[in-house]
Protein backbone atom coordinates (compact mmCIF):
# COMPACT_ATOMS: atom_id res chain seq x y z
CA UNK A 1 0.00 0.00 0.00
CA UNK A 2 2.99 2.33 -0.37
CA UNK A 3 2.06 5.84 -1.44
CA UNK A 4 3.66 7.00 -4.68
CA UNK A 5 3.37 10.57 -5.98
CA UNK A 6 4.17 11.48 -9.58
CA UNK A 7 4.98 15.10 -10.30
CA UNK A 8 6.83 14.70 -13.63
CA UNK A 9 4.50 13.99 -16.50
CA UNK A 10 0.95 13.35 -15.29
CA UNK A 11 0.56 14.56 -11.70
CA UNK A 12 -1.04 11.91 -9.53
CA UNK A 13 -0.91 10.11 -6.21
CA UNK A 14 -1.52 6.40 -5.90
CA UNK A 15 -1.54 3.38 -3.64
CA UNK A 16 -2.36 -0.22 -4.52
CA UNK A 17 -5.87 -0.22 -5.88
CA UNK A 18 -6.46 3.56 -5.86
CA UNK A 19 -5.24 6.44 -7.99
CA UNK A 20 -5.95 10.14 -7.53
CA UNK A 21 -5.39 11.51 -11.02
CA UNK A 22 -5.32 14.94 -12.53
CA UNK A 23 -9.08 14.96 -13.00
CA UNK A 24 -9.56 14.86 -9.23
CA UNK A 25 -7.05 17.60 -8.41
CA UNK A 26 -9.16 20.60 -9.40
CA UNK A 27 -7.32 21.77 -12.47
CA UNK A 28 -3.81 23.14 -13.09
CA UNK A 29 -3.74 24.97 -9.75
CA UNK A 30 -4.51 21.82 -7.78
CA UNK A 31 -1.83 19.92 -9.70
CA UNK A 32 0.67 22.65 -8.91
CA UNK A 33 -0.19 22.61 -5.20
CA UNK A 34 0.25 18.84 -4.96
CA UNK A 35 3.48 18.91 -6.98
CA UNK A 36 5.02 21.69 -4.91
CA UNK A 37 4.10 20.15 -1.57
CA UNK A 38 5.31 16.72 -2.74
CA UNK A 39 8.67 17.92 -4.07
CA UNK A 40 9.22 20.06 -0.96
CA UNK A 41 7.86 17.45 1.45
CA UNK A 42 10.89 17.76 3.73
CA UNK A 43 9.92 21.32 4.73
CA UNK A 44 7.01 23.66 5.34
CA UNK A 45 5.79 25.54 2.27
CA UNK A 46 4.37 28.96 3.17
CA UNK A 47 1.03 30.15 1.85
CA UNK A 48 2.85 33.12 0.35
CA UNK A 49 5.14 30.75 -1.59
CA UNK A 50 2.13 28.89 -2.94
CA UNK A 51 0.47 32.17 -3.90
CA UNK A 52 3.58 33.29 -5.79
CA UNK A 53 3.43 30.12 -7.86
CA UNK A 54 -0.32 30.11 -8.35
CA UNK A 55 -0.49 33.77 -9.42
CA UNK A 56 3.03 34.80 -10.50
CA UNK A 57 1.86 38.04 -12.12
CA UNK A 58 -0.67 39.38 -9.63
CA UNK A 59 -2.40 37.45 -6.82
CA UNK A 60 -6.08 38.15 -6.12
CA UNK A 61 -6.98 40.41 -3.23
CA UNK A 62 -8.17 37.46 -1.16
CA UNK A 63 -5.20 35.25 -2.13
CA UNK A 64 -4.75 33.88 1.40
CA UNK A 65 -8.31 32.57 1.48
CA UNK A 66 -8.00 31.27 -2.08
CA UNK A 67 -4.87 29.29 -1.14
CA UNK A 68 -6.60 27.82 1.90
CA UNK A 69 -9.59 26.70 -0.16
CA UNK A 70 -7.42 25.17 -2.88
CA UNK A 71 -5.23 23.27 -0.42
CA UNK A 72 -8.35 22.04 1.35
CA UNK A 73 -9.69 20.64 -1.94
CA UNK A 74 -6.40 18.86 -2.71
CA UNK A 75 -6.24 17.48 0.84
CA UNK A 76 -9.77 16.14 0.49
CA UNK A 77 -8.90 14.47 -2.82
CA UNK A 78 -6.01 12.65 -1.13
CA UNK A 79 -8.03 11.68 1.93
CA UNK A 80 -7.54 8.05 2.88
CA UNK A 81 -4.76 7.28 0.41
CA UNK A 82 -2.50 6.35 3.33
CA UNK A 83 -4.29 4.50 6.14
CA UNK A 84 -1.61 5.42 8.68
CA UNK A 85 -1.87 9.13 7.90
CA UNK A 86 -5.37 10.08 6.69
CA UNK A 87 -4.44 13.78 6.40
CA UNK A 88 -1.35 13.82 4.16
CA UNK A 89 -1.28 17.62 4.01
CA UNK A 90 -1.04 19.30 7.40
CA UNK A 91 -1.06 22.98 8.43
CA UNK A 92 2.41 24.10 9.54
CA UNK A 93 3.10 27.60 10.90
CA UNK A 94 1.55 29.76 8.20
CA UNK A 95 1.88 27.14 5.52
CA UNK A 96 1.51 23.45 4.78
CA UNK A 97 3.63 20.31 4.73
CA UNK A 98 3.00 17.03 3.00
CA UNK A 99 3.82 14.25 5.43
CA UNK A 100 5.18 11.54 3.16
CA UNK A 101 4.91 8.10 4.82
CA UNK A 102 8.16 6.26 5.52
CA UNK A 103 7.53 3.89 2.63
CA UNK A 104 6.19 6.61 0.32
CA UNK A 105 8.04 8.07 -2.65
CA UNK A 106 8.06 10.99 -5.08
CA UNK A 107 9.19 10.26 -8.63
CA UNK A 108 11.49 13.28 -8.80
CA UNK A 109 13.28 12.08 -5.66
CA UNK A 110 13.57 8.66 -7.29
CA UNK A 111 15.13 10.18 -10.41
CA UNK A 112 17.63 12.23 -8.38
CA UNK A 113 18.63 9.19 -6.34
CA UNK A 114 18.93 7.03 -9.46
CA UNK A 115 21.26 9.42 -11.28
CA UNK A 116 23.42 9.76 -8.17
CA UNK A 117 23.72 5.98 -7.97
CA UNK A 118 24.42 5.79 -11.69
CA UNK A 119 27.28 8.28 -11.52
CA UNK A 120 28.70 6.57 -8.44
CA UNK A 121 28.54 3.16 -10.13
CA UNK A 122 30.14 4.53 -13.29
CA UNK A 123 33.02 5.94 -11.27
CA UNK A 124 33.46 2.56 -9.58
CA UNK A 125 33.46 0.73 -12.90
CA UNK A 126 30.09 -0.97 -12.36
CA UNK A 127 28.91 -0.39 -15.91
CA UNK A 128 25.72 -2.46 -15.90
CA UNK A 129 24.50 -0.93 -12.63
CA UNK A 130 25.28 2.56 -13.93
CA UNK A 131 23.31 1.92 -17.10
CA UNK A 132 20.30 0.52 -15.27
CA UNK A 133 20.02 3.48 -12.89
CA UNK A 134 20.72 6.04 -15.63
CA UNK A 135 17.89 4.54 -17.68
CA UNK A 136 15.49 4.89 -14.73
CA UNK A 137 16.51 8.54 -14.24
CA UNK A 138 16.18 9.25 -17.95
CA UNK A 139 12.73 7.67 -18.22
CA UNK A 140 11.44 9.90 -15.43
CA UNK A 141 13.23 13.11 -16.40
CA UNK A 142 12.24 13.08 -20.08
CA UNK A 143 8.62 13.74 -19.10
CA UNK A 144 7.35 17.35 -19.01
CA UNK A 145 7.09 19.12 -15.67
CA UNK A 146 3.93 21.17 -15.05
CA UNK A 147 3.47 22.59 -18.57
CA UNK A 148 2.13 26.12 -18.40
CA UNK A 149 3.28 26.80 -14.84
CA UNK A 150 5.63 29.78 -14.97
CA UNK A 151 6.29 30.73 -11.35
CA UNK A 152 9.85 30.88 -9.99
CA UNK A 153 9.66 27.55 -8.17
CA UNK A 154 8.21 25.78 -11.20
CA UNK A 155 10.95 27.20 -13.41
CA UNK A 156 13.71 26.18 -11.02
CA UNK A 157 12.29 22.68 -10.61
CA UNK A 158 11.90 22.32 -14.37
CA UNK A 159 15.60 23.16 -14.68
CA UNK A 160 16.36 20.50 -12.06
CA UNK A 161 14.44 17.88 -14.05
CA UNK A 162 16.26 18.90 -17.23
CA UNK A 163 19.65 18.61 -15.51
CA UNK A 164 18.84 15.07 -14.32
CA UNK A 165 17.98 14.18 -17.92
CA UNK A 166 21.29 15.60 -19.17
CA UNK A 167 23.28 13.73 -16.53
CA UNK A 168 21.45 10.52 -17.41
CA UNK A 169 22.31 10.92 -21.09
CA UNK A 170 25.94 11.50 -20.16
CA UNK A 171 26.09 8.31 -18.10
CA UNK A 172 24.30 6.28 -20.77
CA UNK A 173 26.75 7.48 -23.42
CA UNK A 174 29.66 6.55 -21.16
CA UNK A 175 28.11 3.12 -20.59
CA UNK A 176 27.74 2.48 -24.33
CA UNK A 177 31.31 3.64 -24.89
CA UNK A 178 32.57 1.26 -22.21
CA UNK A 179 30.61 -1.58 -23.85
CA UNK A 180 32.12 -0.78 -27.25
CA UNK A 181 28.89 0.43 -28.87
CA UNK A 182 30.39 3.58 -30.35
CA UNK A 183 27.37 4.35 -32.52
CA UNK A 184 24.93 4.48 -29.61
CA UNK A 185 27.43 6.37 -27.47
CA UNK A 186 27.76 8.99 -30.20
CA UNK A 187 23.98 9.25 -30.60
CA UNK A 188 23.50 9.83 -26.87
CA UNK A 189 26.30 12.40 -26.84
CA UNK A 190 24.69 14.20 -29.80
CA UNK A 191 21.32 14.17 -28.02
CA UNK A 192 23.01 15.71 -25.02
CA UNK A 193 24.62 18.43 -27.13
CA UNK A 194 21.33 19.28 -28.82
CA UNK A 195 19.92 19.98 -25.37
CA UNK A 196 23.02 21.71 -24.01
CA UNK A 197 25.50 22.73 -26.76
CA UNK A 198 27.89 24.31 -24.23
CA UNK A 199 28.41 21.18 -22.11
CA UNK A 200 32.11 20.50 -22.58
CA UNK A 201 31.93 17.09 -20.90
CA UNK A 202 29.61 16.03 -23.74
CA UNK A 203 31.97 17.46 -26.37
CA UNK A 204 34.85 15.55 -24.82
CA UNK A 205 32.74 12.40 -24.69
CA UNK A 206 31.96 12.73 -28.41
CA UNK A 207 35.65 13.24 -29.18
CA UNK A 208 36.59 10.12 -27.18
CA UNK A 209 33.81 8.08 -28.78
CA UNK A 210 34.90 8.88 -32.33
CA UNK A 211 38.54 8.28 -31.43
CA UNK A 212 37.69 4.91 -29.86
CA UNK A 213 35.85 3.97 -33.07
CA UNK A 214 39.00 4.78 -35.03
CA UNK A 215 37.46 7.81 -36.74
CA UNK A 216 40.08 10.44 -36.08
CA UNK A 217 38.58 12.86 -38.60
CA UNK A 218 35.22 12.80 -36.79
CA UNK A 219 36.99 13.31 -33.47
CA UNK A 220 38.79 16.34 -34.92
CA UNK A 221 35.50 17.72 -36.23
CA UNK A 222 33.94 17.27 -32.78
CA UNK A 223 36.81 19.26 -31.27
CA UNK A 224 36.50 21.99 -33.89
CA UNK A 225 32.75 22.16 -33.30
CA UNK A 226 33.34 22.59 -29.56
CA UNK A 227 35.78 25.43 -30.17
CA UNK A 228 33.48 27.20 -32.60
CA UNK A 229 30.37 26.95 -30.42
CA UNK A 230 32.18 28.28 -27.37
CA UNK A 231 33.93 31.05 -29.29
CA UNK A 232 30.96 32.19 -31.38
CA UNK A 233 28.29 32.04 -28.67
CA UNK A 234 30.19 32.64 -25.43
CA UNK A 235 33.45 34.24 -26.49
CA UNK A 236 35.56 31.72 -24.58
CA UNK A 237 38.09 29.00 -25.35
CA UNK A 238 37.64 25.33 -24.43
CA UNK A 239 38.61 24.32 -20.92
CA UNK A 240 42.13 22.98 -20.37
CA UNK A 241 40.67 19.47 -19.96
CA UNK A 242 39.26 19.67 -23.50
CA UNK A 243 42.51 20.96 -24.98
CA UNK A 244 44.52 18.31 -23.13
CA UNK A 245 42.20 15.59 -24.46
CA UNK A 246 42.61 16.86 -28.01
CA UNK A 247 46.37 16.77 -27.56
CA UNK A 248 46.32 13.23 -26.19
CA UNK A 249 44.14 12.09 -29.08
CA UNK A 250 46.50 13.73 -31.57
CA UNK A 251 43.89 16.11 -32.93
CA UNK A 252 45.39 19.06 -34.73
CA UNK A 253 44.27 22.45 -33.60
CA UNK A 254 42.81 24.23 -36.62
CA UNK A 255 44.38 27.57 -37.42
CA UNK A 256 42.24 30.61 -36.68
CA UNK A 257 40.68 32.38 -39.63
CA UNK A 258 42.86 35.24 -40.92
CA UNK A 259 41.89 38.71 -39.81
CA UNK A 260 40.46 40.92 -42.55
CA UNK A 261 42.98 43.34 -43.99
CA UNK A 262 42.40 47.04 -43.82
CA UNK A 263 41.91 48.62 -47.23
PyMOL commands that set and color helices and strands:
alter all, ss='L'
color gray80, all
select helices_A, chain A and resi 22-24+27-39+47-54+63-78+107-123+127-141+152-179+182-195+200-212+216-234+240-248
alter helices_A, ss='H'
color red, helices_A
select strands_A, chain A and resi 4-6+12-15+18-20+45-46+89-91+95-98+105-106
alter strands_A, ss='S'
color yellow, strands_A
deselect
rebuild
show_as cartoon
